[in-house]
Amino acid sequence: MSMKEFEQYLKASDFFADTMNAHRAATAEVIAGFAGLLKKRGQLTDAEMKELLRRMEDATGRPSIDSSRRNLAARIGDSLKGRA
């Protein structure tokens, strides 16, 4: 099986998609928790956090990485909004 075929196989897998989504959600919760702690301590402003999330959405030239970064940035932002 070639790498391209393997990637297509993974993309079509519901189990893999569910696993990735659970991993992203958990990662976002941990990052949002740390961001909230830093904000409480006055070590991170809302503007700084927004800039970090915006930078996560910048293209790297690798579509699969860009997609993961955008997805994670959105989840972190959602988690932070839910904590506000």
VEXDRENVEX-700072 format. One line per field, with one value per residue: residue in three letters; residue number from 1; x, y, z negated of N, C-alpha, C in turn. Coordinates in steps of 0.02 Angstrom, whole numbers, always signed. Layout:
N
rest: [Ala | ...]
nr: [NUM | ...]
neast: [X | ...]
nnorth: [Y | ...]
nup: [Z | ...]
caeast: [X | ...]
canorth: [Y | ...]
caup: [Z | ...]
ceast: [X | ...]
cnorth: [Y | ...]
cup: [Z | ...]
***
This chain:
84
rest: [Met | Ser | Met | Lys | Glu | Phe | Glu | Gln | Tyr | Leu | Lys | Ala | Ser | Asp | Phe | Phe | Ala | Asp | Thr | Met | Asn | Ala | His | Arg | Ala | Ala | Thr | Ala | Glu | Val | Ile | Ala | Gly | Phe | Ala | Gly | Leu | Leu | Lys | Lys | Arg | Gly | Gln | Leu | Thr | Asp | Ala | Glu | Met | Lys | Glu | Leu | Leu | Arg | Arg | Met | Glu | Asp | Ala | Thr | Gly | Arg | Pro | Ser | Ile | Asp | Ser | Ser | Arg | Arg | Asn | Leu | Ala | Ala | Arg | Ile | Gly | Asp | Ser | Leu | Lys | Gly | Arg | Ala]
nr: [1 | 2 | 3 | 4 | 5 | 6 | 7 | 8 | 9 | 10 | 11 | 12 | 13 | 14 | 15 | 16 | 17 | 18 | 19 | 20 | 21 | 22 | 23 | 24 | 25 | 26 | 27 | 28 | 29 | 30 | 31 | 32 | 33 | 34 | 35 | 36 | 37 | 38 | 39 | 40 | 41 | 42 | 43 | 44 | 45 | 46 | 47 | 48 | 49 | 50 | 51 | 52 | 53 | 54 | 55 | 56 | 57 | 58 | 59 | 60 | 61 | 62 | 63 | 64 | 65 | 66 | 67 | 68 | 69 | 70 | 71 | 72 | 73 | 74 | 75 | 76 | 77 | 78 | 79 | 80 | 81 | 82 | 83 | 84]
neast: [+43 | +31 | +90 | +0 | -117 | -133 | -156 | -279 | -356 | -352 | -417 | -545 | -586 | -696 | -666 | -535 | -559 | -644 | -556 | -456 | -531 | -570 | -444 | -402 | -500 | -472 | -340 | -362 | -437 | -343 | -246 | -326 | -357 | -230 | -209 | -311 | -268 | -147 | -201 | -276 | -172 | -120 | -27 | -54 | -139 | -303 | -288 | -161 | -185 | -280 | -201 | -107 | -192 | -234 | -113 | -94 | -177 | -113 | -47 | +57 | +100 | +81 | -52 | -123 | -71 | -101 | -240 | -262 | -207 | -291 | -413 | -383 | -355 | -481 | -555 | -490 | -519 | -660 | -670 | -612 | -705 | -813 | -773 | -773]
nnorth: [-59 | +106 | +266 | +368 | +295 | +240 | +356 | +395 | +287 | +306 | +429 | +392 | +318 | +297 | +269 | +318 | +455 | +486 | +462 | +558 | +675 | +667 | +675 | +803 | +882 | +855 | +903 | +1038 | +1074 | +1061 | +1157 | +1272 | +1274 | +1300 | +1425 | +1498 | +1496 | +1568 | +1690 | +1726 | +1749 | +1862 | +1852 | +1835 | +1915 | +1950 | +1996 | +1949 | +1810 | +1798 | +1835 | +1730 | +1622 | +1665 | +1658 | +1522 | +1485 | +1522 | +1480 | +1338 | +1277 | +1144 | +1052 | +955 | +977 | +1112 | +1105 | +1032 | +1122 | +1235 | +1179 | +1144 | +1272 | +1332 | +1251 | +1278 | +1415 | +1406 | +1335 | +1426 | +1530 | +1467 | +1460 | +1588]
nup: [+0 | +45 | -18 | +10 | +34 | -93 | -168 | -114 | -155 | -295 | -303 | -268 | -373 | -505 | -637 | -651 | -625 | -733 | -839 | -815 | -828 | -963 | -1022 | -980 | -1044 | -1179 | -1188 | -1159 | -1272 | -1375 | -1336 | -1338 | -1474 | -1531 | -1472 | -1531 | -1664 | -1654 | -1614 | -1728 | -1816 | -1764 | -1664 | -1531 | -1404 | -1333 | -1203 | -1169 | -1171 | -1070 | -962 | -961 | -930 | -805 | -735 | -735 | -634 | -520 | -360 | -330 | -221 | -215 | -190 | -273 | -400 | -415 | -418 | -537 | -629 | -614 | -653 | -787 | -840 | -828 | -915 | -1037 | -1049 | -1060 | -1180 | -1268 | -1261 | -1318 | -1448 | -1492]
caeast: [+0 | +71 | +74 | -61 | -173 | -141 | -187 | -349 | -386 | -362 | -468 | -610 | -599 | -734 | -630 | -479 | -587 | -667 | -497 | -424 | -574 | -563 | -377 | -402 | -541 | -435 | -283 | -389 | -457 | -282 | -217 | -371 | -348 | -168 | -219 | -352 | -225 | -102 | -240 | -291 | -111 | -100 | +30 | -78 | -197 | -348 | -259 | -106 | -214 | -310 | -145 | -80 | -240 | -232 | -51 | -103 | -214 | -70 | -29 | +125 | +116 | +65 | -125 | -148 | -50 | -140 | -308 | -259 | -194 | -353 | -462 | -363 | -363 | -553 | -576 | -463 | -560 | -726 | -662 | -600 | -769 | -856 | -747 | -778]
canorth: [+0 | +168 | +316 | +403 | +249 | +235 | +418 | +391 | +237 | +338 | +482 | +360 | +279 | +331 | +261 | +366 | +522 | +495 | +465 | +623 | +727 | +662 | +700 | +876 | +911 | +850 | +949 | +1106 | +1086 | +1071 | +1222 | +1324 | +1276 | +1337 | +1495 | +1529 | +1505 | +1624 | +1751 | +1742 | +1773 | +1923 | +1838 | +1829 | +1958 | +1926 | +2014 | +1902 | +1745 | +1803 | +1835 | +1662 | +1581 | +1686 | +1633 | +1450 | +1477 | +1539 | +1422 | +1313 | +1245 | +1073 | +1054 | +916 | +1012 | +1174 | +1086 | +1015 | +1183 | +1275 | +1144 | +1151 | +1342 | +1343 | +1217 | +1316 | +1475 | +1387 | +1317 | +1488 | +1566 | +1431 | +1472 | +1660]
caup: [+0 | +49 | -70 | +31 | +21 | -165 | -191 | -94 | -200 | -360 | -297 | -261 | -433 | -557 | -700 | -651 | -632 | -802 | -882 | -804 | -857 | -1036 | -1039 | -972 | -1096 | -1243 | -1184 | -1164 | -1341 | -1414 | -1318 | -1364 | -1546 | -1545 | -1453 | -1584 | -1723 | -1639 | -1614 | -1798 | -1847 | -1730 | -1620 | -1463 | -1391 | -1281 | -1138 | -1156 | -1156 | -1003 | -914 | -958 | -893 | -734 | -705 | -723 | -572 | -463 | -319 | -334 | -157 | -220 | -200 | -329 | -461 | -418 | -439 | -608 | -668 | -612 | -694 | -857 | -858 | -837 | -977 | -1094 | -1054 | -1086 | -1250 | -1306 | -1264 | -1365 | -1516 | -1508]
ceast: [+45 | +50 | +10 | -123 | -187 | -175 | -262 | -387 | -400 | -417 | -538 | -631 | -636 | -697 | -573 | -505 | -610 | -608 | -463 | -466 | -571 | -496 | -374 | -442 | -504 | -376 | -307 | -408 | -396 | -252 | -260 | -366 | -285 | -175 | -260 | -311 | -177 | -139 | -257 | -231 | -85 | -41 | +10 | -140 | -242 | -319 | -202 | -133 | -245 | -256 | -115 | -127 | -240 | -170 | -55 | -139 | -174 | -50 | +44 | +147 | +103 | -10 | -150 | -130 | -91 | -211 | -310 | -250 | -257 | -406 | -446 | -373 | -437 | -578 | -551 | -505 | -628 | -722 | -652 | -665 | -816 | -835 | -757 | -839]
cnorth: [+62 | +216 | +352 | +359 | +242 | +297 | +419 | +342 | +269 | +391 | +453 | +323 | +320 | +326 | +311 | +437 | +535 | +502 | +533 | +679 | +726 | +690 | +776 | +910 | +911 | +899 | +1021 | +1122 | +1099 | +1139 | +1279 | +1331 | +1314 | +1411 | +1532 | +1542 | +1564 | +1690 | +1773 | +1773 | +1838 | +1914 | +1831 | +1873 | +1926 | +1939 | +1966 | +1833 | +1745 | +1802 | +1765 | +1616 | +1600 | +1658 | +1557 | +1436 | +1496 | +1476 | +1404 | +1284 | +1170 | +1068 | +1014 | +948 | +1076 | +1159 | +1070 | +1077 | +1227 | +1244 | +1152 | +1223 | +1358 | +1311 | +1253 | +1379 | +1461 | +1371 | +1379 | +1528 | +1533 | +1441 | +1544 | +1675]
cup: [+0 | -7 | -53 | +18 | -54 | -192 | -173 | -139 | -268 | -357 | -294 | -325 | -486 | -624 | -705 | -660 | -703 | -850 | -876 | -836 | -933 | -1059 | -1033 | -1027 | -1163 | -1244 | -1192 | -1236 | -1385 | -1400 | -1345 | -1440 | -1566 | -1528 | -1506 | -1647 | -1713 | -1640 | -1685 | -1833 | -1815 | -1683 | -1546 | -1455 | -1338 | -1212 | -1119 | -1137 | -1087 | -949 | -907 | -918 | -819 | -700 | -694 | -658 | -510 | -426 | -328 | -267 | -157 | -238 | -261 | -396 | -469 | -443 | -513 | -651 | -671 | -658 | -768 | -881 | -871 | -901 | -1039 | -1104 | -1082 | -1161 | -1294 | -1313 | -1315 | -1438 | -1538 | -1550]
***
